[in-house]
Amino acid sequence: MNLLLLEDADFIAADRVVLRDRRLVHMQEVHRAVVGDNLRVGRIGGLMGNAQLLRLEAGEAELHVSFDQAPPSKLPLTLLLALPRPKMLRRVLQTVAAMGVPKVVLINSYRVEKSFWQTPFLEPEAIREQLILGLEQARDTVLPEIIIEKRFKPFVEDRLPAMVAGTLGLVGHPGDYPPCPRGLDEPVTLAIGPEGGWIPYEVEMLAKAGLQPVQLGARILRVETAVTALLARLF
């Protein structure tokens, strides 16, 4: 945890917070904080700054906080992601939050197992928990927007073209396609498929919506690796 993220409910005054949960445990066991120490803090959806530990007890800590720093800029990216298997979903959500992705659309695919959509990890609070872990890692305060689209064809035909408009649309997919571009500074809409990749029908549908296939080479990557590799290459 490189940043203590503060919720509105933590505030007992404009410049005072009280912590009683895992953040308190982290302060005690990892930071080994003592009264008078300064810690990096951020308010979810707001600014970052510093906190001074005023009081530390077994069950709670009180901090004086001040905020004077904007969070880091987000990537100019909308990420379309075929729903990964549940355990991988948690890691991917942390990764996209840490890397500064502002919007993620979780979509269906032929190779996405139906059972994946039943996972409790798709509950709003479970998603938020993983995003916060990613923000804490990267020192950011702004949660990515997560959109869930369970029906591939209606989404791609009816809503995706407007989403792609004004951006460079790309589909990460192994095959005889152009290499993924590097070092862009323009808005991008990027689609990354499931384990095993998109089926040809899906690649065709995405292309009709304005997303052109690109590849990273002959190796087949795990979804979490492909996300990191493509974002690092693009930006």
Sine and cosine of phi, psi and omega as CSV:
sin_phi,cos_phi,sin_psi,cos_psi,sin_omega,cos_omega
0.00,0.00,0.95,-0.31,-0.01,-1.00
-0.99,-0.11,-0.04,1.00,0.01,-1.00
-0.47,-0.88,0.78,-0.62,0.12,-0.99
-0.99,0.14,0.93,-0.37,0.00,-1.00
-1.00,0.02,0.76,-0.65,-0.10,-1.00
-0.94,-0.33,0.71,-0.71,0.07,-1.00
-1.00,-0.06,0.35,-0.94,0.05,-1.00
-0.83,0.55,-0.60,0.80,-0.04,-1.00
-0.93,0.37,-0.25,0.97,0.00,-1.00
-0.97,0.24,-0.35,0.94,-0.15,-0.99
-0.99,0.14,0.78,-0.63,0.13,-0.99
-0.96,-0.27,-0.17,0.99,0.11,-0.99
-0.35,-0.94,0.10,-1.00,-0.05,-1.00
-0.87,0.48,-0.48,0.88,-0.05,-1.00
-0.82,-0.57,0.37,0.93,0.00,-1.00
-0.73,-0.69,0.67,-0.74,0.10,-1.00
-0.73,-0.68,0.44,-0.90,0.12,-0.99
-0.83,-0.56,0.77,-0.63,-0.01,-1.00
-0.91,-0.42,0.67,-0.74,-0.02,-1.00
-0.69,-0.72,0.03,1.00,-0.15,-0.99
-0.94,-0.34,-0.51,-0.86,-0.07,-1.00
-0.86,0.51,-0.43,0.90,0.03,-1.00
-0.92,0.39,-0.59,0.81,0.09,-1.00
-0.90,0.44,-0.71,0.70,0.02,-1.00
-0.86,0.50,-0.67,0.75,0.00,-1.00
-0.90,0.44,-0.67,0.74,0.03,-1.00
-0.86,0.50,-0.64,0.77,-0.07,-1.00
-0.98,0.22,-0.69,0.73,-0.18,-0.98
-1.00,-0.06,-0.48,0.88,-0.03,-1.00
-0.97,-0.22,-0.82,0.57,0.02,-1.00
-0.96,0.28,-0.39,0.92,-0.09,-1.00
0.78,0.63,0.71,0.70,-0.08,-1.00
-0.94,0.34,0.53,-0.85,0.10,-0.99
-0.77,-0.64,0.32,-0.95,-0.02,-1.00
-0.81,0.59,0.74,-0.67,-0.04,-1.00
0.98,-0.21,-0.30,0.95,0.01,-1.00
-0.93,0.38,0.45,-0.89,0.08,-1.00
-0.95,-0.30,0.66,-0.75,-0.05,-1.00
-0.74,-0.67,0.48,-0.88,0.09,-1.00
-0.98,0.18,0.72,-0.69,0.00,-1.00
-0.70,-0.71,0.31,-0.95,0.11,-0.99
-0.51,-0.86,0.53,-0.85,0.06,-1.00
-0.99,-0.14,0.80,-0.60,-0.07,-1.00
-0.83,0.56,0.82,-0.57,-0.04,-1.00
0.99,0.15,0.05,1.00,-0.08,-1.00
-0.74,-0.67,-0.53,-0.85,-0.09,-1.00
-1.00,0.08,0.20,-0.98,0.12,-0.99
-0.94,-0.34,0.27,-0.96,0.01,-1.00
-0.05,-1.00,-0.56,-0.83,-0.07,-1.00
-0.80,-0.60,0.39,-0.92,0.06,-1.00
-0.70,-0.71,0.62,-0.79,0.12,-0.99
-0.94,-0.33,0.76,-0.64,-0.02,-1.00
-0.97,0.26,0.91,-0.41,-0.04,-1.00
-1.00,-0.04,-0.59,0.81,-0.09,-1.00
-0.51,-0.86,0.71,-0.70,0.00,-1.00
-0.71,-0.70,0.89,-0.45,0.02,-1.00
-0.81,-0.58,0.04,-1.00,-0.06,-1.00
-0.87,0.49,-0.59,0.80,-0.11,-0.99
-0.94,-0.33,-0.10,1.00,0.00,-1.00
-0.29,-0.96,0.34,-0.94,0.06,-1.00
-0.74,-0.68,0.59,-0.81,0.07,-1.00
-0.90,-0.43,0.72,-0.70,-0.06,-1.00
-0.77,-0.64,0.57,-0.82,0.19,-0.98
-1.00,-0.07,0.79,-0.61,-0.13,-0.99
-0.84,-0.54,0.50,-0.87,0.13,-0.99
-0.58,-0.82,0.56,-0.83,-0.10,-1.00
-0.79,-0.61,0.78,-0.63,-0.03,-1.00
-0.52,-0.85,0.19,0.98,-0.10,-0.99
-0.75,-0.67,0.76,-0.65,0.05,-1.00
-0.96,0.29,0.52,-0.85,0.08,-1.00
-0.93,0.36,0.30,-0.95,0.01,-1.00
-0.90,0.43,0.44,-0.90,0.00,-1.00
-0.91,0.41,0.51,-0.86,0.09,-1.00
-1.00,0.10,0.32,-0.95,0.12,-0.99
-0.95,0.32,0.51,-0.86,0.08,-1.00
-0.99,0.17,0.94,0.35,-0.23,-0.97
-0.59,-0.81,0.67,-0.74,0.31,-0.95
-0.92,-0.39,0.83,-0.56,-0.06,-1.00
-0.96,-0.27,0.87,-0.49,0.14,-0.99
-0.99,-0.12,0.83,-0.55,-0.12,-0.99
-0.76,-0.65,0.88,-0.47,0.14,-0.99
-0.86,0.50,0.75,-0.66,-0.14,-0.99
-0.81,0.58,0.88,-0.48,0.03,-1.00
-0.97,0.24,0.16,-0.99,0.11,-0.99
-0.89,0.46,0.48,-0.88,-0.20,-0.98
-0.79,0.61,-0.73,0.68,-0.03,-1.00
-0.90,0.44,-0.60,0.80,0.03,-1.00
-0.95,0.32,-0.54,0.84,0.02,-1.00
-0.83,0.56,-0.69,0.72,-0.01,-1.00
-0.86,0.50,-0.70,0.71,-0.01,-1.00
-0.92,0.39,-0.64,0.76,-0.02,-1.00
-0.91,0.41,-0.64,0.77,0.03,-1.00
-0.88,0.47,-0.66,0.75,0.07,-1.00
-0.89,0.46,-0.65,0.76,-0.03,-1.00
-0.91,0.42,-0.73,0.68,-0.05,-1.00
-0.92,0.40,-0.58,0.82,0.06,-1.00
-0.92,0.40,-0.68,0.73,-0.02,-1.00
-0.92,0.40,-0.55,0.83,-0.06,-1.00
-1.00,0.04,-0.08,1.00,0.11,-0.99
1.00,0.00,0.45,0.89,0.07,-1.00
-0.97,0.22,0.82,-0.58,-0.05,-1.00
-1.00,0.08,-0.42,0.91,-0.06,-1.00
-0.59,-0.81,0.75,-0.66,0.04,-1.00
-0.79,-0.61,0.76,-0.65,0.09,-1.00
-0.93,-0.37,0.92,-0.40,0.06,-1.00
-1.00,0.06,0.86,-0.51,-0.11,-0.99
-0.82,-0.57,0.24,-0.97,0.01,-1.00
-1.00,0.06,0.27,-0.96,0.07,-1.00
-0.40,-0.92,0.36,-0.93,0.00,-1.00
-0.84,0.55,-0.56,0.83,-0.06,-1.00
-1.00,-0.03,0.08,1.00,0.12,-0.99
-1.00,0.06,0.87,-0.50,-0.01,-1.00
-0.92,0.39,0.65,-0.76,-0.04,-1.00
-0.85,0.53,-0.55,0.84,-0.03,-1.00
-0.90,0.44,-0.40,0.91,-0.01,-1.00
-0.87,0.49,-0.53,0.85,-0.06,-1.00
-0.96,0.26,-0.17,0.99,-0.01,-1.00
-1.00,-0.09,-0.03,1.00,-0.09,-1.00
-0.92,0.40,0.64,-0.77,0.10,-1.00
-0.92,0.40,-0.25,0.97,0.03,-1.00
-0.93,0.36,-0.16,0.99,0.07,-1.00
-1.00,-0.03,-0.06,1.00,0.08,-1.00
-0.91,0.42,0.59,-0.81,-0.07,-1.00
-0.79,0.62,-0.67,0.74,-0.02,-1.00
-0.93,0.36,-0.57,0.82,0.02,-1.00
-0.93,0.36,-0.65,0.76,0.06,-1.00
-0.89,0.46,-0.73,0.68,-0.03,-1.00
-0.87,0.49,-0.62,0.78,0.01,-1.00
-0.86,0.51,-0.71,0.71,-0.02,-1.00
-0.94,0.35,-0.62,0.78,0.03,-1.00
-0.89,0.45,-0.65,0.76,0.01,-1.00
-0.90,0.43,-0.63,0.78,0.06,-1.00
-0.87,0.50,-0.64,0.77,0.04,-1.00
-0.92,0.38,-0.65,0.76,0.03,-1.00
-0.90,0.43,-0.65,0.76,0.02,-1.00
-0.88,0.48,-0.62,0.78,0.00,-1.00
-0.90,0.43,-0.70,0.72,-0.15,-0.99
-1.00,-0.03,-0.10,1.00,-0.10,-0.99
0.89,0.45,0.92,0.40,0.04,-1.00
-0.67,-0.74,0.35,-0.94,-0.03,-1.00
-0.83,-0.55,-0.17,0.99,-0.15,-0.99
-0.98,-0.18,0.89,-0.46,-0.02,-1.00
-0.94,0.33,0.69,-0.72,0.14,-0.99
-0.90,0.44,0.46,-0.89,0.12,-0.99
-0.99,0.11,0.77,-0.64,0.02,-1.00
-0.91,-0.42,0.84,-0.54,0.01,-1.00
-0.90,-0.44,0.70,-0.72,0.00,-1.00
-0.93,-0.37,0.84,-0.55,0.03,-1.00
-0.82,-0.57,0.97,-0.26,-0.10,-0.99
-1.00,0.10,-0.22,0.97,-0.04,-1.00
-0.90,-0.43,0.92,-0.39,-0.12,-0.99
-0.90,0.44,-0.84,0.55,-0.15,-0.99
-0.88,0.47,-0.77,0.64,0.02,-1.00
-0.86,0.51,-0.62,0.78,0.01,-1.00
-0.90,0.43,-0.75,0.66,-0.07,-1.00
-0.92,0.40,-0.62,0.78,-0.03,-1.00
-0.98,0.21,-0.65,0.76,-0.20,-0.98
-0.99,-0.15,-0.52,0.85,-0.12,-0.99
-0.89,-0.46,-0.48,0.88,-0.07,-1.00
-0.91,0.42,-0.67,0.75,-0.03,-1.00
-0.82,0.57,-0.65,0.76,0.03,-1.00
-0.92,0.39,-0.56,0.83,0.01,-1.00
-0.93,0.37,-0.59,0.81,-0.05,-1.00
-0.98,0.20,-0.43,0.90,-0.09,-1.00
-0.81,0.59,0.76,-0.66,0.01,-1.00
0.99,0.16,0.11,0.99,0.02,-1.00
-0.81,-0.59,0.23,-0.97,0.16,-0.99
-1.00,0.05,0.91,-0.42,-0.04,-1.00
-1.00,-0.04,0.81,-0.58,-0.05,-1.00
-0.72,-0.69,0.53,-0.85,0.11,-0.99
-0.85,-0.53,0.88,-0.48,0.10,-1.00
-0.98,0.22,0.88,-0.47,-0.09,-1.00
-0.37,-0.93,0.78,-0.62,0.02,-1.00
-0.93,0.37,0.57,-0.82,0.02,-1.00
0.56,-0.83,-0.17,-0.99,-0.05,-1.00
-0.99,0.11,0.94,0.33,-0.03,-1.00
-0.80,-0.60,0.25,-0.97,0.05,-1.00
-0.88,0.47,0.47,-0.88,0.07,-1.00
-0.90,0.44,0.49,-0.87,0.07,-1.00
-0.88,0.48,0.73,-0.68,0.01,-1.00
-0.92,0.40,0.24,-0.97,-0.08,-1.00
-0.83,-0.56,0.48,-0.88,0.21,-0.98
0.81,0.59,0.76,0.64,-0.04,-1.00
-0.99,0.12,0.41,-0.91,0.13,-0.99
-0.78,-0.63,0.33,0.95,0.02,-1.00
-0.93,-0.37,0.35,-0.94,0.03,-1.00
-0.90,0.45,0.62,-0.79,-0.05,-1.00
-0.76,-0.65,0.64,-0.77,0.25,-0.97
-0.93,-0.37,0.89,-0.46,-0.12,-0.99
-0.86,-0.51,0.76,-0.65,0.06,-1.00
-0.94,-0.34,0.76,-0.64,0.04,-1.00
-0.83,-0.55,0.78,-0.63,-0.13,-0.99
-1.00,0.08,-0.09,-1.00,-0.01,-1.00
-0.99,0.15,0.02,-1.00,0.15,-0.99
-0.84,0.54,0.80,-0.59,-0.06,-1.00
0.99,-0.12,-0.21,0.98,0.10,-1.00
1.00,0.08,0.14,-0.99,0.08,-1.00
-0.94,0.35,0.45,-0.90,0.17,-0.98
-0.99,0.10,0.34,-0.94,-0.07,-1.00
-0.82,0.57,-0.62,0.78,0.03,-1.00
-0.86,0.51,-0.65,0.76,-0.03,-1.00
-0.94,0.34,-0.64,0.77,0.06,-1.00
-0.87,0.49,-0.68,0.74,0.01,-1.00
-0.90,0.44,-0.69,0.72,0.00,-1.00
-0.90,0.43,-0.67,0.74,0.02,-1.00
-0.91,0.42,-0.61,0.79,0.04,-1.00
-0.90,0.43,-0.64,0.77,0.04,-1.00
-0.89,0.46,-0.51,0.86,0.02,-1.00
-0.99,0.15,-0.10,0.99,0.08,-1.00
0.93,-0.36,0.23,0.97,0.01,-1.00
-0.94,-0.34,0.87,-0.50,-0.04,-1.00
-0.99,-0.14,0.68,-0.73,-0.04,-1.00
-0.92,0.38,0.65,-0.76,0.13,-0.99
-0.67,-0.74,0.33,-0.95,-0.06,-1.00
-0.71,-0.71,0.31,-0.95,0.02,-1.00
-0.95,-0.31,0.06,1.00,-0.04,-1.00
0.81,-0.59,-0.15,-0.99,-0.13,-0.99
-0.98,0.18,-0.32,0.95,-0.09,-1.00
-0.97,0.23,0.63,-0.78,0.07,-1.00
-1.00,-0.06,0.85,-0.53,-0.10,-1.00
-0.97,-0.25,0.48,-0.88,0.20,-0.98
-0.90,0.44,0.41,-0.91,-0.04,-1.00
-0.84,0.54,-0.73,0.68,-0.05,-1.00
-0.89,0.46,-0.57,0.82,0.04,-1.00
-0.95,0.30,-0.66,0.75,0.01,-1.00
-0.88,0.47,-0.65,0.76,0.02,-1.00
-0.86,0.51,-0.77,0.63,-0.02,-1.00
-0.89,0.45,-0.70,0.71,-0.06,-1.00
-0.91,0.41,-0.69,0.72,-0.03,-1.00
-0.93,0.37,-0.68,0.74,0.00,-1.00
-0.91,0.41,-0.65,0.76,0.02,-1.00
-0.90,0.43,-0.61,0.79,0.00,-1.00
-0.95,0.32,-0.66,0.75,-0.05,-1.00
-0.94,0.35,-0.60,0.80,-0.15,-0.99
-0.83,-0.56,0.00,0.00,0.00,0.00
